[in-house]
Amino acid sequence: MKKIKISSFPGKDNKNFKNINKIRNKIINKTSATPINNEYIIDRVGKNLYPKIQRLVVKNIVEENKDIKTFYFANADAGTLAIFRPGQYITLLLNIDGKFLSRPHSLSSSPNEAINGVYRISVKRVEGGIASNYMLDNVKIGDIIESLHPSGELYPSSIRDKKHIVALASGIGISPFVSIAKAIHDKTLDKELTIFYSVNYINEFVYAKELKELANKNNNIKVVFVSKEENEDGIENGLITVDLIKSYVTSKFTVFAAGYQDFYDYLKKELTVLNLGDKDFRFESSPTLSKPIVISVPQASVITIAEEKKTTKKSKSKKKEEEEEVEEVTEVTPEAIVLPKIYNIKVFHKEEEYNIPCFENQTILSALEEKNIKARSKCRSGECGYCRSLLLWGNIRVDKDKEHRRSADIKYNYIHPCSSYPTSDITIKIDI
């Protein structure tokens, strides 16, 4: 058997080893100067389907009535639009007079239409609403608006939901159900849908013609129009009630509801007798409301106002036969009005530090926006967690129906500014 010395190397290998630096440099110099693409295909697909920011261009605007307009969008960069599930929303990022605001709007277009390059939303004017009034009064065809990718939990699931969906809509809350109806008609969603669409007056119906056409073309779609104040053939009069639902739907169903908070409060009471579980009674999260008093009001716990009360003072003339004359005398009674407390919010954002005021009945997000601090937000209802921030010091409160934080977040002092109100001076750290 031939003996091999451990220190022995074949001649060629030994030579290469001695000249390894020259060989390495020769190989490097032969290669292209173009950097290696380290992005995986699946990452590239993901960015196209769910971009962080989309630039949308307004392609058309339809005035539904004096308080509602419908906006059609396309991708401003000639690319594809992010896909979505029927019933979801997009969050528009608005710059209004130098102030950054974000507002969620339900998509009324179908997923198929998004693939073909179209988003559609409807916006209703809100009294005193900065964003809604800006959209209706200032946005025009050709304008470019940024948006976040579609989100939201009000979409039908083949695992969670019953085959039959009963959709209860009030006013502009009809938008997500138009999207769901169109998806059923396109055969991309295997569900049966009965929509109960409630408004005060008949001229407030939006998408009425489109909904009727969808119902006429597809046996899996039914639409019941309900007017609280007016009577007309083919339209139910009054409120959406359990009896009304049962008169149109006989199979088991899951309830989806969309509208304003007072509509939800009514439905929770009215539908109690149906004994629906949480998974069969789903709401589109409504934005958490703030009702701040102007910041110029001094921080006083109590002020007084004068309330006029009328009393009578009787007097008799010297003559017995004269009737009693009545003289009105005004007394002034002070009445106390409690003003909301104002707390200080210390904000750490990257390397910046801010101190801003916030009323006790004002969401932290609203206070940040008032001072033009660009904070993350999407749903504005505490549901999505996109605005998740760290509470470093102080106390906050969250309405029970807006508490969507994970137990771990609660334990480690993470909050959702869009649904949180201060109950003391606080210190928070926010990210973008």
C-alpha positions in Angstrom: 0.0 0.0 0.0 1.4 3.4 -1.0 2.2 5.7 1.8 0.8 9.3 1.5 2.4 12.1 3.4 0.0 14.4 5.2 2.0 17.4 4.0 1.9 16.4 0.3 -0.3 18.3 -2.2 -0.7 17.6 -5.9 1.4 19.9 -7.9 -1.5 21.9 -9.6 -3.4 22.4 -6.4 -0.3 23.5 -4.6 0.4 26.1 -7.3 -3.2 27.4 -7.3 -3.1 27.7 -3.5 0.1 29.8 -3.7 -1.5 32.0 -6.4 -5.0 32.2 -4.9 -5.1 36.0 -4.7 -4.2 36.4 -8.4 -6.8 33.8 -9.4 -9.5 35.4 -7.3 -8.9 38.8 -8.8 -8.9 37.4 -12.3 -12.4 35.8 -11.8 -13.7 39.1 -10.2 -12.5 41.2 -13.1 -14.2 38.9 -15.6 -17.7 39.2 -14.0 -20.3 41.9 -14.9 -20.4 45.1 -12.9 -24.2 44.8 -12.5 -25.1 44.1 -8.9 -26.6 40.7 -8.1 -30.4 40.8 -7.7 -31.1 39.6 -4.2 -34.9 40.0 -4.4 -36.8 36.8 -4.5 -39.6 36.4 -7.0 -42.2 35.9 -4.3 -41.1 39.2 -2.7 -41.5 41.0 -6.0 -45.0 39.5 -6.5 -45.9 40.5 -2.9 -44.9 44.1 -3.5 -47.0 44.3 -6.7 -50.0 42.8 -5.0 -49.8 44.7 -1.7 -47.7 47.8 -2.1 -47.2 49.9 1.0 -48.3 53.1 -0.8 -50.4 53.4 -4.0 -50.6 56.5 -6.1 -54.2 56.8 -7.5 -55.4 59.1 -10.2 -59.0 60.2 -10.2 -60.5 59.1 -13.5 -64.2 60.0 -13.0 -66.5 61.6 -10.4 -70.3 61.0 -10.3 -72.5 63.3 -8.1 -75.1 60.9 -6.6 -76.8 63.8 -4.7 -75.8 67.0 -3.0 -74.0 65.2 -0.2 -72.5 62.1 -1.9 -70.1 61.7 -4.7 -68.6 58.5 -6.2 -64.9 58.5 -7.2 -63.3 56.2 -9.7 -59.5 55.6 -9.4 -56.8 54.0 -11.5 -53.1 53.5 -10.8 -51.3 56.8 -11.5 -48.1 55.0 -12.4 -49.8 52.8 -15.1 -49.2 49.7 -12.9 -51.7 47.2 -11.4 -53.9 48.0 -8.4 -53.5 46.0 -5.2 -56.1 43.2 -5.1 -58.6 42.9 -2.3 -61.4 40.8 -0.8 -65.0 42.0 -1.5 -66.1 44.1 1.5 -62.7 45.7 2.3 -61.6 49.3 2.3 -58.7 51.5 1.2 -57.2 54.3 3.3 -56.7 57.6 1.5 -53.7 59.7 2.6 -54.7 63.4 2.2 -52.7 66.5 2.5 -55.1 69.3 3.2 -53.6 72.8 3.5 -50.4 71.2 4.8 -52.2 69.0 7.3 -51.7 65.2 6.9 -55.0 63.2 7.3 -55.9 59.6 6.6 -59.4 58.3 6.0 -60.8 54.8 5.3 -63.4 54.4 2.5 -65.1 51.1 1.6 -64.6 49.9 -1.9 -67.8 49.4 -3.9 -65.9 47.9 -6.9 -65.3 44.2 -7.3 -62.0 42.4 -7.1 -62.3 41.7 -10.8 -62.6 45.4 -11.5 -59.4 46.0 -9.5 -57.6 43.5 -11.7 -58.8 45.5 -14.7 -57.5 48.7 -13.1 -60.5 50.3 -11.3 -61.2 51.2 -7.7 -64.5 52.9 -6.8 -65.5 54.5 -3.5 -68.4 56.9 -2.4 -67.9 59.7 0.0 -70.6 61.4 2.0 -70.3 64.9 3.3 -70.0 65.0 7.1 -71.0 68.3 8.8 -67.7 69.8 10.0 -65.7 66.9 8.5 -62.4 68.2 7.1 -61.7 65.2 4.8 -65.2 64.6 3.4 -65.7 68.3 2.6 -62.3 68.5 1.0 -63.1 65.4 -1.2 -66.5 66.7 -2.3 -65.5 70.4 -2.8 -61.9 70.2 -4.1 -60.9 66.9 -5.6 -61.3 66.9 -9.4 -60.6 64.5 -12.3 -56.9 64.1 -12.9 -55.9 64.7 -9.2 -53.5 62.2 -7.6 -54.2 60.8 -4.2 -52.0 58.3 -2.3 -53.6 55.3 -0.5 -52.6 52.4 1.6 -53.3 48.9 0.3 -56.8 47.4 1.0 -57.6 46.2 4.4 -60.6 45.2 6.6 -62.4 42.3 8.1 -65.9 42.6 6.7 -65.4 40.0 3.9 -67.2 36.7 3.6 -65.3 33.6 4.6 -66.2 30.1 3.4 -65.0 28.6 6.7 -66.4 31.1 9.2 -69.7 32.3 7.7 -72.9 30.7 6.7 -73.7 30.1 3.1 -76.4 32.9 3.3 -75.2 36.5 4.1 -77.8 39.0 5.4 -76.3 42.4 4.8 -77.8 45.3 6.8 -76.8 48.7 5.4 -77.5 52.3 6.5 -76.8 55.2 4.1 -73.3 55.1 2.6 -72.7 51.8 4.4 -74.1 50.1 1.3 -70.6 50.3 -0.4 -69.0 47.1 0.9 -72.2 45.1 0.0 -72.2 46.3 -3.6 -68.6 44.9 -3.8 -69.8 41.6 -2.3 -72.8 41.5 -4.7 -70.6 42.1 -7.7 -68.2 39.3 -6.6 -71.1 36.9 -6.3 -72.3 37.9 -9.8 -68.7 37.5 -11.2 -68.7 34.0 -9.7 -65.6 34.7 -7.6 -67.6 34.4 -4.4 -69.8 31.4 -3.6 -72.4 32.9 -1.3 -76.1 33.9 -1.2 -76.7 37.5 -0.3 -79.8 39.4 0.9 -79.3 43.1 1.3 -81.5 45.3 3.5 -80.7 48.9 2.6 -82.1 51.6 4.9 -82.2 55.4 4.4 -84.3 58.2 5.7 -85.6 59.4 2.3 -85.8 57.7 -1.1 -83.6 60.1 -2.9 -80.7 59.1 -0.5 -80.3 55.6 -2.1 -76.9 55.1 -3.8 -76.2 52.4 -6.3 -80.0 51.6 -6.4 -80.1 50.9 -10.2 -76.9 48.8 -10.1 -78.2 46.7 -7.2 -81.5 46.1 -8.9 -79.7 45.0 -12.1 -77.5 42.6 -10.1 -80.5 41.1 -8.3 -82.4 40.7 -11.6 -79.5 38.9 -13.2 -78.5 36.6 -10.3 -80.8 34.4 -8.2 -78.3 34.5 -5.3 -78.7 38.2 -4.8 -81.7 39.9 -3.3 -82.1 43.6 -2.4 -84.7 45.0 0.0 -84.9 48.8 0.0 -86.2 50.4 3.2 -87.2 54.1 3.8 -87.8 55.4 7.3 -89.8 58.4 6.2 -91.5 57.7 2.8 -93.8 55.2 1.3 -93.5 54.0 -2.3 -94.3 50.8 -4.2 -91.4 48.3 -4.0 -89.9 50.0 -0.9 -90.4 48.9 2.7 -91.4 51.6 5.1 -89.9 52.0 8.6 -86.9 50.4 10.2 -85.0 47.1 9.6 -86.6 44.7 12.1 -86.3 41.0 12.9 -89.8 40.5 11.5 -88.8 42.2 8.2 -85.7 40.0 7.9 -87.6 36.8 8.6 -90.2 37.7 6.0 -87.5 37.6 3.3 -85.0 35.1 4.7 -85.9 31.5 5.9 -82.5 29.8 5.9 -79.7 30.1 8.5 -77.6 33.2 7.9 -74.7 35.3 9.0 -75.3 39.1 9.5 -73.0 41.7 8.1 -73.7 45.3 9.1 -72.3 48.6 7.9 -73.3 52.2 8.8 -72.9 54.6 11.6 -72.6 53.8 15.3 -76.2 54.7 16.2 -77.3 52.1 13.5 -75.1 49.5 15.1 -76.5 50.3 18.6 -80.0 49.9 17.3 -79.2 46.5 15.6 -77.6 45.1 18.7 -80.8 45.6 20.6 -83.2 44.7 17.7 -81.4 41.4 16.7 -81.0 40.1 20.3 -83.8 37.6 19.8 -81.9 35.9 17.0 -79.2 34.8 19.5 -76.4 35.2 16.9 -72.9 34.3 18.0 -70.1 36.8 17.6 -68.9 35.0 14.4 -72.4 35.4 12.9 -72.9 39.1 13.7 -70.2 41.1 12.1 -69.8 44.9 11.9 -67.7 47.1 9.7 -65.7 49.0 12.2 -66.8 52.6 12.4 -64.1 55.3 13.0 -63.7 56.3 16.7 -65.3 59.7 17.2 -63.7 62.8 18.8 -65.7 65.7 19.9 -63.1 68.2 21.1 -63.9 71.8 22.2 -61.7 74.4 20.5 -58.3 74.5 22.1 -58.6 78.2 22.9 -61.1 77.4 25.7 -59.2 77.9 29.0 -58.5 74.8 31.1 -61.2 75.3 33.6 -63.0 72.4 35.2 -66.3 74.4 35.6 -67.8 77.5 34.1 -71.3 79.0 34.7 -73.9 80.3 32.4 -77.1 82.2 33.0 -80.3 80.5 32.4 -83.5 82.6 32.1 -86.5 81.4 34.0 -89.8 83.1 33.9 -91.8 83.6 37.1 -94.9 85.7 37.8 -95.6 88.4 40.4 -99.2 89.2 41.2 -100.5 92.7 42.1 -104.0 94.0 42.8 -105.4 97.4 41.9 -107.3 99.5 44.4 -110.5 98.5 42.8 -111.8 95.1 43.9 -113.5 94.5 40.5 -110.3 94.8 38.5 -108.8 91.5 37.4 -105.4 90.3 38.6 -102.6 91.7 36.5 -99.6 89.6 35.8 -96.1 91.1 35.6 -93.3 89.0 34.2 -90.0 89.1 36.2 -86.9 87.3 35.0 -84.7 85.5 37.5 -81.1 84.4 36.6 -80.0 81.0 37.8 -76.4 80.0 37.4 -75.9 76.5 36.0 -72.6 74.6 36.0 -71.2 73.1 32.8 -68.2 70.7 33.1 -65.6 71.2 30.4 -63.4 68.3 29.2 -60.0 68.3 30.8 -57.0 69.0 28.7 -54.0 66.7 29.1 -50.5 67.1 27.7 -49.1 64.4 25.4 -45.3 64.2 25.1 -44.5 62.5 21.8 -41.2 60.9 20.8 -41.0 60.4 17.1 -37.6 59.3 15.7 -35.3 62.0 17.0 -38.0 64.6 17.5 -39.9 65.4 20.7 -43.3 67.2 20.8 -45.7 68.4 23.5 -49.3 68.7 22.4 -52.6 69.3 24.1 -55.4 66.7 24.0 -58.9 66.8 25.4 -60.1 63.8 27.5 -62.8 63.1 24.9 -60.5 63.4 21.9 -58.6 60.5 20.5 -54.8 60.7 20.7 -54.6 60.3 16.9 -56.9 63.3 16.4 -54.7 65.4 18.7 -51.6 64.3 16.7 -53.2 65.2 13.4 -54.3 68.7 14.7 -50.7 69.5 15.4 -49.7 68.0 12.0 -47.6 65.2 13.4 -47.6 62.5 10.7 -48.8 59.4 12.6 -49.6 56.0 11.0 -53.3 55.2 10.8 -55.6 53.1 8.6 -58.9 51.9 10.1 -59.3 54.6 12.7 -61.3 52.2 14.8 -58.7 50.3 16.7 -59.2 47.2 14.7 -56.2 46.8 12.4 -53.3 47.8 14.8 -51.5 49.8 12.0 -51.1 52.8 14.4 -49.8 50.6 17.3 -47.6 52.8 19.5 -45.8 52.5 22.8 -47.2 54.2 25.9 -44.1 55.1 28.0 -46.0 56.9 30.8 -49.5 57.8 31.9 -53.0 56.3 31.5 -55.5 55.9 28.7 -59.0 54.5 28.2 -60.5 52.6 25.3 -64.2 52.1 24.7 -65.2 48.5 25.1 -66.3 48.0 21.5 -63.1 49.5 20.2 -60.7 47.4 22.3 -59.0 45.2 19.7 -55.5 45.0 21.2 -53.8 41.7 21.9 -53.4 40.7 25.6 -49.6 41.0 25.2 -49.9 44.5 23.9 -52.1 45.5 26.8 -49.6 43.9 29.2 -46.6 45.7 27.7 -48.3 49.1 27.3 -48.9 49.2 23.5 -51.9 51.3 22.5 -53.8 52.1 19.3 -53.9 56.0 19.2 -56.9 56.0 16.9 -59.2 54.5 19.6 -57.4 55.7 22.8 -58.3 58.7 25.0 -56.0 60.1 27.6 -57.0 60.0 31.3 -53.8 61.8 32.4 -50.7 63.4 31.0 -49.0 60.8 28.9 -45.8 60.1 27.0 -45.9 58.0 23.8 -43.4 56.8 21.2 -44.8 56.6 17.6 -43.3 55.2 14.4 -44.0 55.7 10.7 
